Structures are given as structure tokens and as C-alpha cells.
Amino acid sequence: MLDHKDFMTCTNNHKSRKGMRQAIAISRTKIWLVRLRIVYSFLRNFIKLDSKLCYSAPLELSHY
């Protein structure tokens, strides 16, 4: 039978392993969030340019 100390070290090892897994998962999600943010900002700028073109074209045509 395990005594109390052995049991505690066992559970602590398990906790740290779980913590490592959580840390890895968190870092992965952070990487994905950064990628999504980059893509989102790129798309937003692209849409802004696109909408500027869409808005400016009819205005230029209306001058004639």
C-alpha cells in the first residue's frame, strides 16, 4: 500500500502533466488566434480597398 507521501507525489506529477497539456493547448490556440487576426485584418483592408473602388467608380462616372 502506498503511503501518503507517495500518493501526493503521484498526484502532483499527474497535475503537472495536465498543466503541461493545458499550456500546450493554450499556446496552440494563441497561435491560431494570431493567425486569424492577421487574416482578418488583411481581409478587412482588402474589403476597405474594394469598397473604396466600388464607391469611387460610380462617383467618377457621375462626373461625366
C-alpha positions in Angstrom: 0.0 0.0 0.0 1.2 3.5 -0.9 1.8 5.9 2.0 0.5 9.4 1.9 3.8 11.0 0.6 4.0 8.6 -2.4 0.4 9.3 -3.2 0.9 13.1 -3.1 4.0 12.9 -5.4 2.0 10.8 -7.8 -0.9 13.2 -7.9 1.5 16.2 -8.3 3.1 14.5 -11.3 -0.3 14.0 -12.8 -1.3 17.6 -12.2 1.9 18.9 -13.7 1.4 16.7 -16.7 -2.1 18.0 -17.1 -0.8 21.6 -16.7 1.7 21.0 -19.5 -1.0 19.7 -21.7 -3.1 22.8 -21.0 -0.2 25.1 -21.6 0.5 23.4 -25.0 -3.2 23.7 -25.8 -3.3 27.4 -24.8 -0.2 28.2 -26.8 -1.7 26.5 -29.8 -4.9 28.5 -29.5 -2.9 31.7 -29.2 -1.0 30.9 -32.4 -4.3 30.2 -34.1 -5.8 33.5 -32.8 -2.8 35.4 -34.0 -3.1 33.8 -37.5 -6.9 34.5 -37.5 -6.3 38.1 -36.5 -3.7 38.6 -39.3 -6.0 37.1 -41.9 -8.9 39.1 -40.5 -7.0 42.4 -40.7 -5.8 41.5 -44.2 -9.3 40.8 -45.4 -10.7 43.9 -43.7 -8.1 46.1 -45.5 -8.9 44.3 -48.8 -12.6 44.8 -48.3 -11.9 48.5 -47.5 -9.9 48.9 -50.7 -12.6 47.0 -52.6 -15.4 49.2 -51.2 -13.4 52.3 -51.9 -13.1 51.2 -55.6 -16.8 50.4 -55.6 -17.7 53.8 -54.2 -15.3 55.8 -56.2 -16.2 54.3 -59.6 -19.9 55.5 -59.6 -18.8 58.9 -58.4 -16.3 59.3 -61.2 -18.8 58.1 -63.7 -21.4 60.6 -62.4 -19.0 63.5 -63.1 -19.3 62.9 -66.9 
